[in-house]
Amino acid sequence: MTTRLSARAAIAALTDPGSFAELPAPPRESADDGPLGWTGYDASRARATARTGERESVVTGTARVGGREATLISFEFGFLGGSLGERTGDRLEAAYAHARAHRLPLVSLIATGGSRMQEGMLALSQLQRVARQCVLTRAAGLPQIAVLRDPTTGGGWATLGAGADVVLALPGAQVGFAGSRVRPADADPA
């Protein structure tokens, strides 16, 4: 069992002290209880914000890592399991675009259970957005480094993790496409 750091604690552990500057969150309006009208979704998001201090499951910004400027993405697992929804996709896309515009490497500190079920197929479509950003960033010749925290599963692994040029995993991190709640550890491998 690993200790789960918050998104900001993970950033602080990796970056040069005092160098982190958060990127502004792209604005997005949505209907009550999200794009699908999932009853209780707004209340769940409000509880996640109260618990974590974050308004979404990722924190993005720039910082120095070992004296080198980089664009950072850090997942907040305490916010709805670090899941990806439309607003997450907006933030991820903006971080990749910032990295390309400023010719910076992109470092992702991933801790996610995957797509956000309360947004259905709209959440799954964020994976395509992220995959496209990975390809555009690779075509721009910029390095992408993924640090897999616990857990890194689902679409977050399949896009940001597996799509990176360099992939590092923290000791004890659960990594895979389907997490233990989807496929238990003692399941028949056939």
Buried (B, 14 or more C-beta within 10 A) or exposed (E): EEEBBBBBBBBBEBBEEEBBEEBEBEEEEBEEBBBBEBEEBBEBBEEBEEEBEBBBBBBBBBBBBEEEBBBBBBBBBBBBBBBBBBBBBBBBBBBBBBBBEEEBBBBBBBBBBBBBBBBBEBBBBBBEBBBEBBEBBBEEEBBBBBBBBBBBBBBBBBBBBBBBBEBEBBEEBBBBBEBEEEEEEEEEEE
